[in-house]
Amino acid sequence: MPTIKATASNIRKAAAALKAGGVVAFPTETVYGLGADGLDPRACARIFEIKGRPRFDPLILHECSAARGRRLFARVPAAAGKLMRKFWPGPLTLVLPKSKAVPDIVTSGLKTVAVRVPSGRHALALIRAAGRPVAAPSANRFGRLSPVTAAHVARQLGDGPDIILDGGKTPIGVESTIITFEGGRPVLLRPGGLPLEEIERVAGPAAAPAGRGKKPLAPGCLKKHYAPQARLKIVDPGAAPKPSRKAAYLAFSRRPAGRWAAVKVLSRKGDLREAAANLFKALHRLEGSGAALIYAEKVPPHGLGRAIMDRLRRAAA
């Protein structure tokens, strides 16, 4: 499992591995993905095996242009087309009826498929060179902290991927926002790197998802997810519990008083974009402190704060 820099020649090497049925970890603008040829069921099966991912949890297909992304859908509502034109490439995933070309293993047997066009230059170059849609969930063990560096991938997945492309730390730091449509209205399935407020300005007010069965419509929608090995507990800002050398603390903007096993501050300026970009890296650091418990402060639940709180709640579930 070589970790190699995401140079032009190494991206071509990784694309060749994908075309041969291999699995490649690569950086996007959100987090690192674990990619395989999205039209090759055997290659996609390796993603589930490497991650320890249950087969009922669908994958996201990544394409290099909106035109190519549209081909993976059987039909596209007008409002979804507006979102594609405005936010692709970018951290937005759309869940719509799938075309016949999409294998059932990608959708976990659902009639819909999740598709996005990433804006990360390394990801786009890899997809273009492969010439195929790339199926890619986050490059971590199932349910664990998402990776925002190549080192995070290597630590969790070991020699599972054939290649890990190292493109440095991912800039957004949380996964894509996932939207579907019901009755022509957008429905938020997972908050992420594109704030819901921006989506609603283009597609109109979002509706609450209708009641679902146990099978998720999209990745990252299970109750327990994105979790460190240590137990995580959410607390109100300014209401830190008694300091303990056996506990770590994740603060939003102000460092708590007292001696802790470790402390990380997401954004000293109180900036939610900076906080989101630092979230998983900070949790990886706190997990590495050996603390048995991590206290995590609530952040304002708007903009990217909605995505941060979603990840913390699932980690604490």
JOJO-V313900 format. One record per residue. N is the residue number from 1. RES is the residue in one small letter. SS is DSSP state (H for helix, E for strand, C for the rest). PSI is psi as a letter, one per 40 degrees, with the letter a starting at -180 (* if undefined). Layout:
n:N res:RES ss:SS psi:PSI
n:N res:RES ss:SS psi:PSI
This chain:
n:1 res:m ss:C psi:g
n:2 res:p ss:E psi:h
n:3 res:t ss:E psi:h
n:4 res:i ss:E psi:i
n:5 res:k ss:E psi:i
n:6 res:a ss:C psi:g
n:7 res:t ss:C psi:i
n:8 res:a ss:H psi:d
n:9 res:s ss:H psi:d
n:10 res:n ss:H psi:d
n:11 res:i ss:H psi:d
n:12 res:r ss:H psi:d
n:13 res:k ss:H psi:d
n:14 res:a ss:H psi:d
n:15 res:a ss:H psi:d
n:16 res:a ss:H psi:d
n:17 res:a ss:H psi:d
n:18 res:l ss:H psi:d
n:19 res:k ss:H psi:d
n:20 res:a ss:C psi:e
n:21 res:g ss:C psi:e
n:22 res:g ss:C psi:i
n:23 res:v ss:C psi:h
n:24 res:v ss:E psi:h
n:25 res:a ss:E psi:h
n:26 res:f ss:E psi:i
n:27 res:p ss:E psi:i
n:28 res:t ss:C psi:a
n:29 res:e ss:C psi:e
n:30 res:t ss:C psi:c
n:31 res:v ss:C psi:i
n:32 res:y ss:E psi:h
n:33 res:g ss:E psi:i
n:34 res:l ss:E psi:h
n:35 res:g ss:E psi:i
n:36 res:a ss:E psi:i
n:37 res:d ss:E psi:h
n:38 res:g ss:C psi:e
n:39 res:l ss:C psi:e
n:40 res:d ss:C psi:h
n:41 res:p ss:H psi:d
n:42 res:r ss:H psi:d
n:43 res:a ss:H psi:d
n:44 res:c ss:H psi:d
n:45 res:a ss:H psi:d
n:46 res:r ss:H psi:d
n:47 res:i ss:H psi:d
n:48 res:f ss:H psi:d
n:49 res:e ss:H psi:d
n:50 res:i ss:H psi:d
n:51 res:k ss:H psi:d
n:52 res:g ss:C psi:f
n:53 res:r ss:C psi:h
n:54 res:p ss:C psi:i
n:55 res:r ss:C psi:e
n:56 res:f ss:C psi:e
n:57 res:d ss:C psi:h
n:58 res:p ss:C psi:i
n:59 res:l ss:C psi:i
n:60 res:i ss:E psi:h
n:61 res:l ss:E psi:h
n:62 res:h ss:E psi:h
n:63 res:e ss:C psi:i
n:64 res:c ss:C psi:e
n:65 res:s ss:C psi:i
n:66 res:a ss:H psi:d
n:67 res:a ss:H psi:d
n:68 res:r ss:H psi:d
n:69 res:g ss:H psi:d
n:70 res:r ss:H psi:d
n:71 res:r ss:C psi:e
n:72 res:l ss:C psi:e
n:73 res:f ss:E psi:i
n:74 res:a ss:C psi:d
n:75 res:r ss:C psi:i
n:76 res:v ss:C psi:h
n:77 res:p ss:C psi:i
n:78 res:a ss:H psi:d
n:79 res:a ss:H psi:d
n:80 res:a ss:H psi:d
n:81 res:g ss:H psi:d
n:82 res:k ss:H psi:d
n:83 res:l ss:H psi:d
n:84 res:m ss:H psi:d
n:85 res:r ss:H psi:d
n:86 res:k ss:H psi:d
n:87 res:f ss:H psi:e
n:88 res:w ss:C psi:h
n:89 res:p ss:C psi:i
n:90 res:g ss:C psi:a
n:91 res:p ss:C psi:f
n:92 res:l ss:E psi:h
n:93 res:t ss:E psi:h
n:94 res:l ss:E psi:h
n:95 res:v ss:E psi:h
n:96 res:l ss:E psi:i
n:97 res:p ss:E psi:h
n:98 res:k ss:E psi:i
n:99 res:s ss:C psi:i
n:100 res:k ss:C psi:e
n:101 res:a ss:C psi:e
n:102 res:v ss:C psi:h
n:103 res:p ss:C psi:i
n:104 res:d ss:H psi:d
n:105 res:i ss:H psi:d
n:106 res:v ss:H psi:d
n:107 res:t ss:H psi:e
n:108 res:s ss:C psi:f
n:109 res:g ss:C psi:e
n:110 res:l ss:C psi:i
n:111 res:k ss:C psi:e
n:112 res:t ss:E psi:i
n:113 res:v ss:E psi:i
n:114 res:a ss:E psi:h
n:115 res:v ss:E psi:i
n:116 res:r ss:E psi:i
n:117 res:v ss:C psi:h
n:118 res:p ss:C psi:i
n:119 res:s ss:C psi:e
n:120 res:g ss:C psi:h
n:121 res:r ss:H psi:d
n:122 res:h ss:H psi:d
n:123 res:a ss:H psi:d
n:124 res:l ss:H psi:d
n:125 res:a ss:H psi:d
n:126 res:l ss:H psi:d
n:127 res:i ss:H psi:d
n:128 res:r ss:H psi:d
n:129 res:a ss:H psi:d
n:130 res:a ss:H psi:d
n:131 res:g ss:C psi:e
n:132 res:r ss:C psi:i
n:133 res:p ss:C psi:i
n:134 res:v ss:E psi:h
n:135 res:a ss:E psi:h
n:136 res:a ss:E psi:h
n:137 res:p ss:E psi:i
n:138 res:s ss:E psi:i
n:139 res:a ss:C psi:g
n:140 res:n ss:C psi:i
n:141 res:r ss:C psi:i
n:142 res:f ss:C psi:h
n:143 res:g ss:C psi:e
n:144 res:r ss:E psi:i
n:145 res:l ss:C psi:h
n:146 res:s ss:C psi:i
n:147 res:p ss:C psi:h
n:148 res:v ss:C psi:e
n:149 res:t ss:C psi:i
n:150 res:a ss:H psi:d
n:151 res:a ss:H psi:d
n:152 res:h ss:H psi:d
n:153 res:v ss:H psi:d
n:154 res:a ss:H psi:d
n:155 res:r ss:H psi:d
n:156 res:q ss:H psi:d
n:157 res:l ss:H psi:e
n:158 res:g ss:C psi:b
n:159 res:d ss:C psi:f
n:160 res:g ss:C psi:d
n:161 res:p ss:C psi:i
n:162 res:d ss:C psi:d
n:163 res:i ss:E psi:i
n:164 res:i ss:E psi:h
n:165 res:l ss:E psi:h
n:166 res:d ss:E psi:h
n:167 res:g ss:C psi:f
n:168 res:g ss:C psi:a
n:169 res:k ss:C psi:h
n:170 res:t ss:C psi:h
n:171 res:p ss:C psi:d
n:172 res:i ss:C psi:d
n:173 res:g ss:C psi:e
n:174 res:v ss:C psi:i
n:175 res:e ss:C psi:i
n:176 res:s ss:C psi:i
n:177 res:t ss:E psi:h
n:178 res:i ss:E psi:h
n:179 res:i ss:E psi:h
n:180 res:t ss:E psi:a
n:181 res:f ss:E psi:h
n:182 res:e ss:E psi:h
n:183 res:g ss:C psi:f
n:184 res:g ss:C psi:e
n:185 res:r ss:E psi:i
n:186 res:p ss:E psi:i
n:187 res:v ss:E psi:h
n:188 res:l ss:E psi:h
n:189 res:l ss:E psi:d
n:190 res:r ss:E psi:h
n:191 res:p ss:C psi:i
n:192 res:g ss:C psi:a
n:193 res:g ss:C psi:e
n:194 res:l ss:C psi:h
n:195 res:p ss:C psi:i
n:196 res:l ss:H psi:d
n:197 res:e ss:H psi:d
n:198 res:e ss:H psi:d
n:199 res:i ss:H psi:d
n:200 res:e ss:H psi:d
n:201 res:r ss:H psi:d
n:202 res:v ss:H psi:d
n:203 res:a ss:H psi:e
n:204 res:g ss:C psi:i
n:205 res:p ss:C psi:h
n:206 res:a ss:C psi:i
n:207 res:a ss:E psi:i
n:208 res:a ss:C psi:i
n:209 res:p ss:C psi:i
n:210 res:a ss:C psi:i
n:211 res:g ss:C psi:h
n:212 res:r ss:C psi:i
n:213 res:g ss:C psi:a
n:214 res:k ss:C psi:e
n:215 res:k ss:C psi:h
n:216 res:p ss:C psi:i
n:217 res:l ss:C psi:e
n:218 res:a ss:C psi:i
n:219 res:p ss:C psi:i
n:220 res:g ss:C psi:e
n:221 res:c ss:C psi:e
n:222 res:l ss:C psi:i
n:223 res:k ss:C psi:d
n:224 res:k ss:C psi:h
n:225 res:h ss:C psi:i
n:226 res:y ss:C psi:f
n:227 res:a ss:E psi:h
n:228 res:p ss:C psi:i
n:229 res:q ss:C psi:d
n:230 res:a ss:C psi:i
n:231 res:r ss:E psi:h
n:232 res:l ss:E psi:h
n:233 res:k ss:E psi:h
n:234 res:i ss:E psi:h
n:235 res:v ss:E psi:i
n:236 res:d ss:C psi:i
n:237 res:p ss:C psi:h
n:238 res:g ss:C psi:e
n:239 res:a ss:C psi:f
n:240 res:a ss:C psi:h
n:241 res:p ss:C psi:i
n:242 res:k ss:C psi:h
n:243 res:p ss:C psi:i
n:244 res:s ss:C psi:h
n:245 res:r ss:C psi:e
n:246 res:k ss:C psi:e
n:247 res:a ss:E psi:i
n:248 res:a ss:E psi:i
n:249 res:y ss:E psi:h
n:250 res:l ss:E psi:h
n:251 res:a ss:E psi:i
n:252 res:f ss:C psi:c
n:253 res:s ss:C psi:e
n:254 res:r ss:C psi:h
n:255 res:r ss:C psi:h
n:256 res:p ss:C psi:i
n:257 res:a ss:C psi:i
n:258 res:g ss:C psi:i
n:259 res:r ss:C psi:h
n:260 res:w ss:C psi:i
n:261 res:a ss:C psi:d
n:262 res:a ss:E psi:i
n:263 res:v ss:E psi:h
n:264 res:k ss:E psi:h
n:265 res:v ss:E psi:h
n:266 res:l ss:C psi:d
n:267 res:s ss:C psi:h
n:268 res:r ss:C psi:e
n:269 res:k ss:C psi:e
n:270 res:g ss:C psi:f
n:271 res:d ss:C psi:h
n:272 res:l ss:H psi:d
n:273 res:r ss:H psi:d
n:274 res:e ss:H psi:d
n:275 res:a ss:H psi:d
n:276 res:a ss:H psi:d
n:277 res:a ss:H psi:d
n:278 res:n ss:H psi:e
n:279 res:l ss:H psi:c
n:280 res:f ss:H psi:d
n:281 res:k ss:H psi:d
n:282 res:a ss:H psi:d
n:283 res:l ss:H psi:d
n:284 res:h ss:H psi:d
n:285 res:r ss:H psi:d
n:286 res:l ss:H psi:d
n:287 res:e ss:H psi:d
n:288 res:g ss:C psi:e
n:289 res:s ss:C psi:e
n:290 res:g ss:C psi:e
n:291 res:a ss:C psi:i
n:292 res:a ss:C psi:e
n:293 res:l ss:E psi:h
n:294 res:i ss:E psi:h
n:295 res:y ss:E psi:h
n:296 res:a ss:E psi:h
n:297 res:e ss:E psi:i
n:298 res:k ss:C psi:i
n:299 res:v ss:C psi:i
n:300 res:p ss:C psi:h
n:301 res:p ss:C psi:f
n:302 res:h ss:C psi:i
n:303 res:g ss:C psi:b
n:304 res:l ss:C psi:e
n:305 res:g ss:H psi:d
n:306 res:r ss:H psi:d
n:307 res:a ss:H psi:d
n:308 res:i ss:H psi:d
n:309 res:m ss:H psi:d
n:310 res:d ss:H psi:d
n:311 res:r ss:H psi:d
n:312 res:l ss:H psi:d
n:313 res:r ss:H psi:d
n:314 res:r ss:H psi:d
n:315 res:a ss:H psi:d
n:316 res:a ss:H psi:e
n:317 res:a ss:C psi:*
